[in-house]
Every structure is written in C-alpha cells, then in structure tokens.
Amino acid sequence: MTDHAPWIPVDIDVERASPARVYDYLLGGNWNFDIDRMMARQAIDRMPWVGDLARYNRQFLGRAVRFCAVRGIRQFLDLGSGMPTAKSVHEMAWDIDSGARVVYVEQEPVAVAHGGLILADVTGVEMIGADMRDVEGVLNHPTTSALLDFEEPIAVLMASSLHYVLDDDEAERTVRRYLDAVAPGSYFVLSHISDSGADGADKVKDLVESSKTTSSAGVARSRAWIEGVLSGLEVAEPGVVYTSQWRPDTQLRLVHDLPAHSSLLAAVARKP
Ligand SMILES: C[S@@+](CC[C@H](N)C(=O)[O-])C[C@H]1O[C@@H](n2cnc3c(N)ncnc32)[C@H](O)[C@@H]1O
C-alpha cells in the first residue's frame, strides 16, 4: 500500500487503524488497510456479531433516509458519513427524488479522498473533510453554504458516529448546535452504540473498553442518555429501538433473533 492510488492520500498513516476503514471492511468494502482488517478481526473475536452490527446499522440508515425523503426532505447533512459506499446516502435519497442534495462530512482522509473521486462528476453531492465537532466550520463551509438551504428542512444524520465524540457534554452540545441551525420540520437520524441491552451488554462494554487505547476509541451510552439527546424533538414510531427493529422491511429475521445484538440504538426524530 505504499504505491499511492488516487484514493490514498500521500501523507496517510497506514499503521493507524481508522473507524471509517474498519467499518468499510466489516461491510465488505475494499477501502481499508492491513491494520484496519486486523482491528476488525480483533473486534469480531470480542463480539462475533460485529459484522451484523455494521450491516444492520447501514440498513437502518437506508430506511431512515427513505423515511425522511418520503416526507419531503430534499437536503441531507451526513455527519461522520464514512466511505460513500453502495448504497450511498445520495443514492438512497435519489430513489425518492433525484434532485436531493447531500453534504457528506468526514474526518478520515481516505474516506474524503475516495469520496472526492467518486463524487467528482455527481451534481448536488459533495464531501468535505472536517471534524463534525467543529459545528461552525461545517455549517459555514463554502460547500455547505452552496448546497444546503437552511431556510428549508434538512435531515441531519449521525449514524454510528456520535459515539466517537467521547465527552458526553460535547456530544450533546454538538447535536444541539446542529439542530438549532436547521429549520422546523427538519429531521435528526441517530444510531448510537449502547450498553443498556441485557443481551450482549457485556460484549459491548468489552469492545468499547478495548477500543480506548486505539485510534478508533468510542463510548457506549445508556438508553436514557440517547433518549435525552432527542428531548424536544418528535420521535417517530417506533421510538428508540435497536437498528434492526426500526421499521424493518421484513419480519423474517432479526439479528440472530436477538435484536440487542445489533448493539446500536436508533431513532428518527422531527424538529417541531
Ligand atoms: C462507523 S462509521 C459510520 C459511517 C456511516 N455514518 C454509516 O452509518 O454507515 C463512523 C464514521 O464517523 C467518522 N467520525 C468519527 N468521529 C468524527 C468526527 N468528529 N468528525 C467527522 N467524522 C467522524 C469516522 O471516521 C467514521 O467514518
């Protein structure tokens, strides 16, 4: 991986795993390095259903984007977007309206480089390299200003990304500042790893604990904390549930028949 393909920035540290690339590997993608695959395998050893966790989260995201689009949302701000892998948020939204606009925000350089390549000729969709905690920087970024109209509703997406903001107050403040900036009628889409479930909570704690010394450190939060972040919003049915339980397309199979094994609580909520 020293010979640099266009999607690999020249200054990338290939010895340091990244959540975006570990997640990409778990989803079966190719935009990852040995160190990412090693970390993914370690995670699988600790929590054998971690691949399901990734897939069920991505499927939740697809259903949530569709839910928003069907309700007339045409603008999406995807915070901690990861690689724009198939199916990307803009492709999901375009199933409903091909005019939907998407700003992807991602701090992982490989994801940003890859995103830049595949979005180069795509109209109405851009990726910016930024830390989503820099709310003013994201909102005032020229790309954001050019693509998103803050007088109109926007879906703010934080799918499996808020748990990388380790400080509780900062995480809550970050959400609030984005939601303050968007118009009434906007939506907030959230999925967040949680150790509140009875089934698998010990594995979640173990996984999160082991991540603390890595570049993929995350934090599991309680159901009460996650519900608190949604306060003041109209939480859509079925409320805060595991990703696999959020308006599933099929009742045929949930994660090993134990929804808690999707390990991420999820919700979609509307700003009144
Ligand atoms: C597990 S992936 C989820 C990707 C996508 N949102 C999804 O649900 O399929 C989490 C992503 O959040 C990104 N991320 C974490 N903290 C971030 C931050 N402070 N600013 C921007 N991106 C961040 C990581 O780089 C990673 O790509």
PDBQT file of the ligand as one rigid body, heavy atoms in Angstrom, charges set to zero:
ROOT
HETATM    1  C1  LIG A 301     -18.908   3.505  11.909  1.00  0.00    +0.000 C 
HETATM    2  S1  LIG A 301     -18.688   4.756  10.707  1.00  0.00    +0.000 S 
HETATM    3  C2  LIG A 301     -20.359   5.097  10.212  1.00  0.00    +0.000 C 
HETATM    4  C3  LIG A 301     -20.468   5.570   8.800  1.00  0.00    +0.000 C 
HETATM    5  C4  LIG A 301     -21.876   5.932   8.335  1.00  0.00    +0.000 C 
HETATM    6  N1  LIG A 301     -22.377   7.085   9.051  1.00  0.00    +0.000 N 
HETATM    7  C5  LIG A 301     -22.838   4.795   8.499  1.00  0.00    +0.000 C 
HETATM    8  O1  LIG A 301     -23.630   4.800   9.460  1.00  0.00    +0.000 OA
HETATM    9  O2  LIG A 301     -22.837   3.892   7.682  1.00  0.00    +0.000 OA
HETATM   10  C6  LIG A 301     -18.324   6.179  11.737  1.00  0.00    +0.000 C 
HETATM   11  C7  LIG A 301     -17.699   7.314  10.950  1.00  0.00    +0.000 C 
HETATM   12  O3  LIG A 301     -17.683   8.508  11.737  1.00  0.00    +0.000 OA
HETATM   13  C8  LIG A 301     -16.483   9.190  11.444  1.00  0.00    +0.000 C 
HETATM   14  N2  LIG A 301     -16.218  10.139  12.520  1.00  0.00    +0.000 N 
HETATM   15  C9  LIG A 301     -15.990   9.863  13.827  1.00  0.00    +0.000 A 
HETATM   16  N3  LIG A 301     -15.804  11.000  14.526  1.00  0.00    +0.000 NA
HETATM   17  C10 LIG A 301     -15.900  12.017  13.642  1.00  0.00    +0.000 A 
HETATM   18  C11 LIG A 301     -15.798  13.430  13.747  1.00  0.00    +0.000 A 
HETATM   19  N4  LIG A 301     -15.552  14.014  14.928  1.00  0.00    +0.000 N 
HETATM   20  N5  LIG A 301     -15.960  14.173  12.635  1.00  0.00    +0.000 NA
HETATM   21  C12 LIG A 301     -16.200  13.588  11.428  1.00  0.00    +0.000 A 
HETATM   22  N6  LIG A 301     -16.306  12.251  11.263  1.00  0.00    +0.000 NA
HETATM   23  C13 LIG A 301     -16.163  11.475  12.352  1.00  0.00    +0.000 A 
HETATM   24  C14 LIG A 301     -15.453   8.084  11.334  1.00  0.00    +0.000 C 
HETATM   25  O4  LIG A 301     -14.285   8.490  10.649  1.00  0.00    +0.000 OA
HETATM   26  C15 LIG A 301     -16.261   7.042  10.590  1.00  0.00    +0.000 C 
HETATM   27  O5  LIG A 301     -16.125   7.175   9.194  1.00  0.00    +0.000 OA
ENDROOT
TORSDOF 0
